Structures are given as structure tokens and as C-alpha cells.
Amino acid sequence: MAEHRLIQGRYRLLDTIGRGGMGEVWRARDEALGRQVAVKCLKPMGQRQEPGFLRVLRERFRREARVAAALQHRGITVVHDFGEDDGILFIVMELLNGRNLSQLLDDNRRQPLPVVDVIEVAEQIAAALAYTHEQAVVHRDLKPANIVRLTDGTVKICDFGIARLGHDIGFTARLTGTGVAMGSPHYMSPEQIGGGTVDHRSDLYSLGCVLYEIATGAPPFAQGDAWAVLVGHRDTAPDPPRAARPDLPEAYERIILDLLAKEPDDRPPDADELAKRLADAGHRRPHRGPGRGPDVLTIPAQRLPSWTRGITAGVPAVGTRPPRRTAADAAAVLTDAWTDARDPLRGEASPALGPDRPTPSGDHPALLAALTGRLEHAHALARAGRHFEAQEHLGAVLAGRERLLGPDHPDTLGCRHHVAVGLCRLGRLEEGRTTAREVVEARTRVLGAQHPDTLATCWQLACVAGRLGRWPEALAAYQGVAAGRAVALGPNHPDTLAARYETGVALGRLGRSAEALAHYRDLVAARTRAQGPDDPETLRARHGLGVNYGRLARWSEALTEARAVAATRARVLGEDHPDTLASRREIAVALGRLGRWTEALDVYRQVADARERTLGAAHLDALASRGEQAQCLEQLGRADEAAALYGRVTALRRERVGHRR
């Protein structure tokens, strides 16, 4: 995979933030929505791999997308999109701003995390698993590397690559025919090791292993030999955590040891019960009495399954210690989530209903689930370009949620946000603007002005206002988003800087070029600090700087900036990249304004040729470039050539209109 590749014409790959056995994870920009995302790509496999093995890996990847996309909970990484591009399977996810538990332990030199952190992780993962198991999904690979703690304290489960959705997949506890275990040895339940029936209680055992590790600094069975690790899970009682961590409250030690019971029936029955026990433990005063672990188990020795041979244990918590990162590397996991731990659930998740909201009862949960399914269908229709049908489904979902949850419930407001987006896609801009404004007002009232959902709708309002030419309104909205993101994410976060860029665009559109120039100077400096001088977003800000030099008639400075940006874009993005050609056009504009028409003509012709070659002769950008070339010919007194070129452009425009009809 190459940096800056465009996936499905929408997701611009920027840099890799993770690699694994199945693929790579990239930080990317969603060009359609102007947001940072994570794109997980399945690596192209060589021909030497067994075809059956490749089929299983591809199925696992597809299943991860299907399973994760069906889950809507603040404790689970959000999946935005899924597809295949030029033979590469990809999943688009929220870009997490945080560290996984394995990284946190490495950062802490493998010392245990503070007790309060252990408790918070336990409570949040228990809540996420309770939801997941209610959806009949078993993760089956829960481990520190798959649990991320965001900078705001929110804990999220990632990577559902080997999850089982009910019984519809048909996979057992191992990959059929491959001899590769499904799971990670340090965190596998005894039933996984034995190839037996795996259900939600296997996840509880894995959670016990995770909690044991973050509480003591090592997994319950940390032998270097994979065989010994597997035997330990199956036959050996773990040492009580308080033997290594005396300050761990006894109640929490008891919970961890119960999660690590060899028999599933001896563990808590479900994650709901686990959450209750954690809550009860939090209400009791901890004391440092002696830990009382179970007697050593004397389970008769049995041969481990043949498929366990050849498994290596690896480093506990997976992977080697990552290099020390700077603030600019903060998005090294998978999401840009801003949600505060106290906020209602984001997006389409359903937070606990307050006393002032309608309370679903009876068959209402089933109805809400059906509405969520219909909402996902609407999203799929929109991705396929079937916007009218998608809007019909969104209207039905909105009506149902208003009836069951009330008009101000976060899920209802989330659906109204999608309705506003859909109206704009249908070209009904004024209706979309009105709806977006109403949602901004409601979300501000319910969630707060700086909540990420409120800011998301503010961004949508700014976009549609700009399309309608209402630039004062667009400017105010973009400034509000930039200010809110600066507070929630920091002034140099990519999403904050994206809002600042759009603020500069709005200032320029309003003719406030002097302000725009100063704004872009600050933005270029911030982008350079955060992402480096060659990052495409830094170059985009420099392009805006050059444009505003021109608007102020400072054409020599505009020419110098355009040439510098064009040269860097050609090196970083390629000679024919649209951004490179945009900068080269600015060179031609500046040359013309300086009266250097012969030089300008050469550049206009080169840009037009490149656009025609890459986009087609009838593309609007190619036609615009030919028109500018004709204008330049007129300035040079070459009227006949200009007329011929105008005639060609007119014929291509007519041909384009005819094809559209």
C-alpha cells in the first residue's frame, strides 16, 4: 500500500499507524466528510500461501466488518464503512486517540497500572461485553492489545476479526484446516484450548487474564514456552493477584479469580452480573486482609489438541515495546473520539434513559433494534448512491425513534442529523440547512455546545451554508467547530486544524483576505509543527496562503508560494495529482497577472493536458483549464487559435450535457 493512495475515491491514506498479521492500519482522511479516520487494509497475499488459508483470512476480515458494524456502543470501536478496492479489503473505523493496554503497560515499564485504573477498565469493559453478548457476539480474542483507553478515559474494545456472531458463521474454536489457533495463548480460555464449545463466558475468562495482567504487570500464566502457557490455563490455578499486588482490594481479587475459573459454570454467569459485582465492590471499603486463592486444582492431565503444536507464546500483551511517541503521534491507535466518559453515548448507541424520556418496555427493545437495522440499511443505500431510497428509510426511522424515545433523545437527534445530510445529497439545500440548524440547537441543549455530536452537526451546517453562499453563517459555524475541537482535542489536533482550514476558506470567500492571510500563516505553522512540512494538509494550508496573496494583489509573493507548493506536491503526491495541478494553475494565474503571458500559456497548456489525460477531455476541470488556455491566447493576440479552442470546449460541453440526458 502506498501513502496518499485514494481508496474507493474517498479515503486518502496518509501514514501507517499499525501493522499485524492480517494487514495494516492507516491514518486516513475521509475526503467526503473532511474527517480523520482509520482504514484497516488486508495485506495482498503472495501465491505461496495455501488458498484455503487465504480464504479463511479474507472471511475473517469480512466478518470483522459485519460484526463490528452491527455493534453500537460507546465501549466498542465504531466502524464507518467496508469494501474492496483493487483487490484490497478495507474497513474504515473511527480514529482512536489513545493507547491500548499493552502499550500502557510498556509505557509503565511493565509495572501494574494504578488500582483506580484497573477498576475503571474492568467496569467499562464489563459494560461493553454485556452489550456485545446481548447481541449474540462473542469476541474470542480479548487481550490488552485489543483494548484501547482514550485520552478522555473512555475504554474501547477493538478487533472483532475472529468474533462469532451467534451460530451463523460455522467456525469452531480453530481455523478449519489451517492448524492455527483462534485466539492469543496468554488470554485463551480452557475451552478454547481444548477445542470445545466457546460462548460468552470465554470472553469473561479472557477479561480475567487482562485484569490480572494490568493489576500485577504480568498475565496469570507468563511462562515463555507456549506449551506451558496453555497447560497453565487448562490445569493450574493462578497465583492470587494480591500476592504480587497487596494494595489490590480483596473484593477485586476475588472477582478476577472467579473470572479465571477453569469451568465456565464456575465463572460469573454473564457480563451483567460481573458489572453488578464490580459496582458492589466499589461500594465496600477495601481492606488489606490476606488473599485467599483457591486450592491447587488437580485436574487429570490430558493431551492438548494437535492444533496447539507450533504455537509461540510471544511477548505477553502482544508485540514489542513501542518507541516513545511525541504529541504529534497521539492518534496511534484507531479513533478521534472526543466523547467524555460522562457524556451520553455517541452516534447511534442508546444511553440509559433518564426519567424525562419515554421508557421502552415490552416489545420496544425489539422495535428499537429493528429501527437500528433499518438505519444501517439506509446508510448502505446512501453509500450506493441511492439517496432517495435512503431518505425514505431515514424518515421512517426518525418517526419511530421520536415515538419510542422522544424528540430530544441522542439517538433521535443522531437520526435527524442523517436526515439533514441526506437532504443535502438530494440537492434540497435549504431544507438541509434548516434541519441541521434545528439539530445543532437541540444537541446544544441536550448534550452541550462542545459535545462531538453537536460539533459534527455544526460542521454539516457550515458545509451547506457555504454551498448556499451564506458565507457569514458558514464562517461562524466553522469558527465554532474549531473552538470546540480545540478545547476537546487540543489546538494542534488534525480535526481542529481541519476546521481552522475551512475557517480560512470562509474568510477568503467573504473578501476578508488580510485576515485570511494571517489565519493561513498561523495554520501553516501549526500544521508544520503537528504533521511536518511535507504533509498534504500542510501543503493545502500553504496553497490557501498563496491564493490570498493573490487576492491582495501581492502577485510576486503568490507566484513564489505557488511554485514552492507545486514542487513539493509533485514530489510528495505526484506530477499529475489534482492538488499538484491546482498549484501549477496558481503559477499560471500569477504569471498572467504579472503580464508574463507567454510563460503563463505554457503552464496553462501543461495543466490542461494533464487534466485531460487523467480525467478525460469532457471533465469539468479539464474544460475549465482549456478555457483558461484560450483566454491566455487572447491576451497574446492569437485570436484564431483562441476561437478554435473555445469551439472545442463548447462542443465537449454539449457532448457532456447530451450524455447526462
Buried (B, 14 or more C-beta within 10 A) or exposed (E): BEEBBBBBEBBBBBBEBBEBEBBBBBBBBBEEBBBBBBBBBBBEBEEEEEEEBBEBBBBBBBBBBBBBBBBBBBBBBBBBBBBBBEEBBBBBBBBBBBBBBBBBBBBBEBEBBEBEBBBBBBBBBBBBBBBBBBBEBBBBBBBBBBBBBBBBBBBBBBBBBBBBBEEEBEBEBBBEEBBBBBBBBBBBBBBBBBBBEBBBBBBBBBBBBBBBBBBBBBBBBBBEEBBBBBBBBBBBBBBBBBBBBEEBBBBBBBBBBBBBBBEBEEBBEBBBBBBEBBEEBBEEEBEEEEBEBBEEEEEEEEEBBEBBEEBEBBEBBBBEEBEEEEEEEBBBBBBBBBBBEEBBBBBBBBBEEEEEBEEBEEEBEEBBEEBBEBBBBBBBBBBEEBBEEBBBBBBBBBEBBBBBBBBBBBBBBBBBBBBBBBBBBBEBBEBBBBBBBBBBEBBBEBBBBBBBBBBBBBBBBBBBBBBBEBBEBBBBBBBBBBBBBBEBBBBBBBBBBBBBBBBBBBBBBBEBBEBBBBBBBEBBEBBBEBBEEEBBBBBBBBBBBBBBBBBEEBBEBBBBBBBBBBBBBBEBBEEBBBBBBBBBBBBBBBBBBBEBBEBBBBBBBBBBBBBBEBBEBBBEBBBBBBBBBBBBBBBEEBEEBBEEBBEBBEEBBEEBEEEEE
